[in-house]
Amino acid sequence: MNSGERHVPLVVIGGGPAGLTAAIYAVRAGIDGELFERGIAGGQMFTADRIENYPGFPEGLGGPELSDRMRDQALKLGVRITHAESEAVEVRGEMKAVRFAGGETVICDALIVAVGSRSKKLGVPGETKFSGRGVSYCATCDGNFFRGKKLAVVGGGDGAVQEAHMLSHLASEVSVIHRRDKFRAQEALSRCALGRPNIKVIWDTVVERIEGTRGVEALQIRNVKNGEVSQVPVDGVFIYVGVIPMTEFMNGLVDLTEEGYIKAGEDTRTSVPGIFAAGDCREKPVHQIVTAVSDGANAAKSVESYLIERAQACPIF
């Protein structure tokens, strides 16, 4: 190692459900590791207003609550959580060097990448200008600022429909703008949202511009079937048009899909020995909290097997 570098047998990047689970299973297996998270433990799970499909909680629970439970369990077991953002990963023979913002480099024998994903942007005029001033990607975080206001939600998947339903309890009116003529969301979520009297859906429509002066005042929209352009007066817009895996720092190191997801099997092993991928950054059919947790457990087990294969000394061996 170079001067100023330190060694940890296992590094976990990302403190969402996959990373927290991986760290929990690793420490229970006696593997000395450290979890690095750039923001709040829980990741996107923390921003969910209500989680109703996680086994064991039939009445549902808040995303922040589930995040806190997972984090507290990890800390109780002795998981070390460090707040830092990863910038680059380098392979040095059988070792991996992870460089973090601020200049620290940590050398590890095994690396679990569980960085999750971030919200995709519309890429229309006004979106960047009014970010934080009426444009939001998190209803749980910002919804309370718009009590009694007129809002728009852009998207038609589970996240968009669920958050529109949540916002309808705060706003006077919620317009859901979807480019298709049918939601992609689960039928139960769709029925729930459509049943709210202050939710209206604008089908077959896209947003072309976000307008305002000091804050959002209106959306310019276009019907994709007849080309008609019109305006919708709103005080805020919440955008849910998909996610992008946060794997840029891994580009060129491990095999990625065209969308940027890390190619890894159910055992979470990537194209580089000793690097594992878990959670929403991994290519798989379903991206849900329950599958992220499963990935985390599989990743820790694969790390344990990998270290045994390398005859790496661990406390339990």
C-alpha positions as CSV (number, residue, x, y, z in Angstrom):
1,M,0.0,0.0,0.0
2,N,1.0,3.6,-0.6
3,S,1.5,6.1,2.2
4,G,-1.9,7.3,3.5
5,E,-3.8,4.3,2.3
6,R,-5.5,1.8,4.7
7,H,-6.6,-1.8,4.3
8,V,-10.1,-3.3,5.1
9,P,-10.8,-6.9,4.0
10,L,-14.3,-6.0,2.7
11,V,-15.6,-2.7,1.4
12,V,-19.3,-2.2,0.8
13,I,-20.2,0.9,-1.3
14,G,-23.8,2.0,-0.7
15,G,-26.0,2.1,2.3
16,G,-29.4,1.1,0.8
17,P,-31.1,-2.2,1.6
18,A,-28.6,-4.2,-0.4
19,G,-25.5,-2.6,1.1
20,L,-26.9,-2.8,4.7
21,T,-28.0,-6.4,4.3
22,A,-24.6,-7.3,2.8
23,A,-22.8,-5.6,5.7
24,I,-25.1,-7.4,8.3
25,Y,-24.5,-10.8,6.8
26,A,-20.8,-10.2,6.4
27,V,-20.2,-9.1,10.1
28,R,-22.3,-12.1,11.2
29,A,-19.9,-14.3,9.2
30,G,-16.9,-12.8,11.0
31,I,-15.7,-10.8,8.0
32,D,-14.1,-7.5,8.9
33,G,-15.7,-4.9,6.6
34,E,-16.7,-1.3,6.3
35,L,-19.7,0.3,4.6
36,F,-19.4,3.6,2.8
37,E,-22.5,5.7,2.1
38,R,-22.5,9.2,0.6
39,G,-25.9,10.2,1.9
40,I,-28.6,8.9,4.2
41,A,-28.6,5.2,5.1
42,G,-31.5,3.6,3.3
43,G,-31.0,5.1,-0.2
44,Q,-34.1,5.4,-2.3
45,M,-36.0,3.4,0.3
46,F,-35.6,6.3,2.7
47,T,-37.6,8.6,0.3
48,A,-40.6,6.2,0.0
49,D,-43.6,7.6,1.8
50,R,-45.1,4.1,2.3
51,I,-43.9,0.6,1.7
52,E,-46.7,-1.9,1.4
53,N,-45.0,-4.9,-0.3
54,Y,-42.3,-5.8,2.1
55,P,-43.0,-9.1,3.8
56,G,-43.9,-9.1,7.4
57,F,-45.5,-5.7,7.4
58,P,-49.1,-6.2,6.2
59,E,-50.1,-2.7,7.2
60,G,-47.1,-1.2,5.5
61,L,-44.5,1.2,7.0
62,G,-42.7,4.3,6.1
63,G,-39.5,4.2,4.1
64,P,-37.6,6.2,6.7
65,E,-38.7,3.8,9.4
66,L,-37.6,0.7,7.5
67,S,-34.3,2.5,6.7
68,D,-33.7,3.3,10.3
69,R,-34.5,-0.2,11.4
70,M,-32.0,-1.7,9.0
71,R,-29.3,0.9,9.8
72,D,-29.8,0.4,13.6
73,Q,-29.6,-3.4,13.3
74,A,-26.3,-3.0,11.3
75,L,-24.8,-0.7,13.9
76,K,-25.9,-2.9,16.8
77,L,-24.1,-5.8,15.2
78,G,-20.9,-3.7,14.9
79,V,-21.0,-2.7,11.2
80,R,-18.8,0.4,10.6
81,I,-20.6,3.0,8.5
82,T,-18.5,5.8,7.0
83,H,-20.0,8.8,5.2
84,A,-18.0,9.2,2.0
85,E,-18.6,9.2,-1.8
86,S,-16.7,6.8,-4.0
87,E,-15.0,8.3,-7.0
88,A,-13.0,5.5,-8.6
89,V,-12.0,1.8,-8.2
90,E,-8.7,0.4,-9.3
91,V,-7.7,-3.3,-9.5
92,R,-4.2,-4.0,-8.1
93,G,-3.6,-7.6,-8.7
94,E,-6.0,-9.4,-6.4
95,M,-6.6,-6.3,-4.3
96,K,-9.0,-3.4,-5.1
97,A,-8.3,0.2,-4.3
98,V,-11.3,2.5,-3.8
99,R,-10.7,6.2,-3.9
100,F,-13.2,8.4,-2.0
101,A,-14.0,12.1,-2.3
102,G,-11.6,13.9,0.0
103,G,-8.6,11.9,-1.1
104,E,-8.8,8.8,1.1
105,T,-8.0,5.5,-0.6
106,V,-9.1,2.2,1.0
107,I,-7.5,-1.1,-0.1
108,C,-9.7,-4.2,0.1
109,D,-9.7,-7.9,-0.7
110,A,-13.3,-7.9,-1.7
111,L,-15.7,-5.2,-2.9
112,I,-19.5,-5.1,-2.9
113,V,-21.0,-2.4,-5.1
114,A,-24.5,-1.6,-3.9
115,V,-24.7,2.0,-5.1
116,G,-28.4,1.8,-6.2
117,S,-29.8,4.3,-8.7
118,R,-30.8,7.9,-9.1
119,S,-33.9,9.6,-10.6
120,K,-33.9,10.2,-14.3
121,K,-34.5,13.7,-15.5
122,L,-36.9,14.8,-18.2
123,G,-34.3,17.0,-19.8
124,V,-36.7,19.8,-20.7
125,P,-36.2,23.6,-20.4
126,G,-36.8,24.9,-16.9
127,E,-36.1,21.6,-15.2
128,T,-32.6,22.5,-13.9
129,K,-33.6,26.2,-13.4
130,F,-36.4,25.3,-11.0
131,S,-34.9,22.3,-9.3
132,G,-35.6,22.9,-5.6
133,R,-38.0,25.7,-6.5
134,G,-40.9,23.6,-7.6
135,V,-39.2,20.8,-9.4
136,S,-38.7,17.7,-7.2
137,Y,-37.9,14.0,-7.5
138,C,-39.0,13.1,-4.0
139,A,-42.6,13.6,-2.8
140,T,-41.7,12.3,0.7
141,C,-39.0,14.9,1.0
142,D,-40.8,17.9,-0.5
143,G,-44.5,17.2,-0.5
144,N,-45.2,19.0,2.7
145,F,-44.1,22.3,1.1
146,F,-47.1,22.2,-1.2
147,R,-50.0,21.8,1.1
148,G,-53.2,23.1,-0.6
149,K,-51.3,23.7,-3.9
150,K,-51.8,22.4,-7.5
151,L,-49.3,19.8,-8.4
152,A,-48.3,17.6,-11.3
153,V,-46.7,14.2,-11.3
154,V,-44.9,13.0,-14.4
155,G,-44.7,9.3,-15.1
156,G,-46.9,6.2,-15.0
157,G,-44.9,3.6,-13.1
158,D,-45.3,2.4,-9.5
159,G,-43.3,5.3,-8.1
160,A,-45.3,8.0,-10.0
161,V,-48.7,6.5,-9.1
162,Q,-47.8,5.9,-5.5
163,E,-46.4,9.3,-4.9
164,A,-49.4,11.0,-6.7
165,H,-51.7,9.2,-4.2
166,M,-49.6,10.4,-1.3
167,L,-49.5,14.0,-2.7
168,S,-53.3,14.0,-3.1
169,H,-53.6,14.1,0.7
170,L,-51.6,17.3,0.8
171,A,-52.4,19.1,-2.5
172,S,-55.7,20.6,-3.7
173,E,-55.2,19.0,-7.0
174,V,-52.8,16.5,-8.6
175,S,-52.4,16.1,-12.4
176,V,-50.7,12.9,-13.4
177,I,-49.1,13.3,-16.8
178,H,-48.3,10.1,-18.6
179,R,-47.1,9.6,-22.2
180,R,-49.1,6.4,-22.7
181,D,-52.8,5.6,-22.4
182,K,-52.4,3.2,-19.5
183,F,-50.3,3.1,-16.4
184,R,-47.4,0.8,-16.1
185,A,-47.9,0.6,-12.4
186,Q,-49.4,-2.3,-10.5
187,E,-53.2,-2.5,-10.9
188,A,-53.8,-2.2,-7.2
189,L,-51.8,1.1,-7.1
190,S,-53.5,2.4,-10.2
191,R,-57.0,1.7,-8.8
192,C,-56.0,3.4,-5.5
193,A,-54.8,6.5,-7.2
194,L,-57.7,6.8,-9.7
195,G,-60.1,6.5,-6.9
196,R,-58.9,9.8,-5.4
197,P,-61.3,12.7,-6.3
198,N,-58.5,15.3,-6.6
199,I,-56.3,13.2,-8.9
200,K,-56.8,13.7,-12.7
201,V,-54.8,11.9,-15.4
202,I,-53.6,13.5,-18.6
203,W,-53.0,10.6,-20.9
204,D,-50.8,10.4,-24.0
205,T,-49.0,13.5,-23.1
206,V,-45.4,14.7,-22.5
207,V,-44.0,17.8,-20.7
208,E,-42.1,20.0,-23.1
209,R,-41.3,23.0,-20.8
210,I,-41.4,24.0,-17.2
211,E,-42.3,27.7,-16.9
212,G,-42.3,30.3,-14.1
213,T,-40.5,33.3,-12.7
214,R,-39.2,32.7,-9.2
215,G,-40.7,29.2,-9.0
216,V,-42.8,26.8,-11.1
217,E,-46.0,28.3,-12.4
218,A,-47.0,26.1,-15.3
219,L,-46.1,23.2,-17.6
220,Q,-46.2,23.3,-21.3
221,I,-47.5,19.9,-22.5
222,R,-48.0,18.2,-25.8
223,N,-50.4,15.4,-26.7
224,V,-48.3,12.7,-28.5
225,K,-51.2,11.6,-30.6
226,N,-52.7,14.8,-32.0
227,G,-49.8,17.2,-31.4
228,E,-51.9,19.6,-29.4
229,V,-49.9,21.9,-27.1
230,S,-51.4,23.4,-24.0
231,Q,-50.6,24.7,-20.5
232,V,-51.3,23.3,-17.1
233,P,-51.0,25.8,-14.2
234,V,-49.2,24.2,-11.3
235,D,-47.2,25.2,-8.2
236,G,-44.9,22.2,-8.4
237,V,-44.0,19.2,-10.4
238,F,-42.7,15.8,-9.2
239,I,-40.8,13.8,-11.8
240,Y,-40.9,9.9,-11.8
241,V,-39.8,8.8,-15.3
242,G,-37.3,6.1,-14.3
243,V,-33.9,5.7,-12.7
244,I,-30.3,5.5,-13.8
245,P,-27.8,3.1,-12.0
246,M,-25.1,5.1,-10.3
247,T,-22.3,3.1,-11.8
248,E,-20.3,5.7,-13.8
249,F,-17.3,5.2,-11.5
250,M,-17.2,1.5,-12.5
251,N,-17.3,2.1,-16.2
252,G,-14.5,0.2,-18.0
253,L,-13.8,-1.9,-15.0
254,V,-16.6,-4.4,-14.9
255,D,-19.0,-5.4,-17.6
256,L,-22.1,-3.2,-17.8
257,T,-25.3,-3.2,-19.8
258,E,-26.1,-0.5,-22.3
259,E,-28.2,1.1,-19.5
260,G,-25.3,1.1,-17.1
261,Y,-26.4,-1.8,-14.9
262,I,-23.6,-4.1,-13.7
263,K,-23.7,-7.6,-15.2
264,A,-23.7,-10.1,-12.4
265,G,-25.6,-13.3,-11.7
266,E,-27.7,-14.3,-8.7
267,D,-24.4,-15.0,-6.9
268,T,-23.6,-11.3,-7.5
269,R,-20.2,-12.0,-9.0
270,T,-19.1,-9.6,-11.7
271,S,-16.7,-10.0,-14.5
272,V,-13.9,-9.1,-12.1
273,P,-13.0,-11.6,-9.4
274,G,-13.5,-10.1,-6.0
275,I,-16.0,-7.5,-7.1
276,F,-19.7,-8.1,-6.4
277,A,-22.8,-6.2,-7.4
278,A,-26.0,-6.0,-5.3
279,G,-29.3,-4.2,-5.4
280,D,-30.6,-1.7,-8.0
281,C,-27.3,-1.3,-9.7
282,R,-27.3,-5.0,-10.8
283,E,-28.9,-6.2,-14.0
284,K,-32.0,-8.2,-13.0
285,P,-35.7,-8.5,-13.9
286,V,-37.2,-6.9,-10.7
287,H,-35.8,-3.9,-8.8
288,Q,-37.5,-4.0,-5.4
289,I,-36.4,-3.7,-1.7
290,V,-37.0,-7.4,-1.2
291,T,-34.7,-8.3,-4.2
292,A,-32.1,-5.8,-3.0
293,V,-32.1,-7.5,0.4
294,S,-31.7,-10.9,-1.2
295,D,-28.8,-9.6,-3.3
296,G,-27.1,-8.3,-0.1
297,A,-27.3,-11.7,1.5
298,N,-26.1,-13.4,-1.6
299,A,-23.2,-11.0,-2.0
300,A,-22.0,-11.5,1.6
301,K,-22.1,-15.3,1.1
302,S,-20.2,-15.0,-2.2
303,V,-17.6,-12.8,-0.5
304,E,-17.2,-15.4,2.2
305,S,-16.7,-18.2,-0.5
306,Y,-14.3,-15.9,-2.4
307,L,-12.1,-15.3,0.6
308,I,-12.0,-19.0,1.4
309,E,-11.0,-19.7,-2.2
310,R,-8.1,-17.3,-1.8
311,A,-7.3,-18.8,1.6
312,Q,-7.7,-15.2,3.0
313,A,-7.4,-15.2,6.8
314,C,-10.7,-14.2,8.4
315,P,-11.6,-14.3,12.2
316,I,-13.7,-17.4,11.8
317,F,-11.3,-19.5,9.7
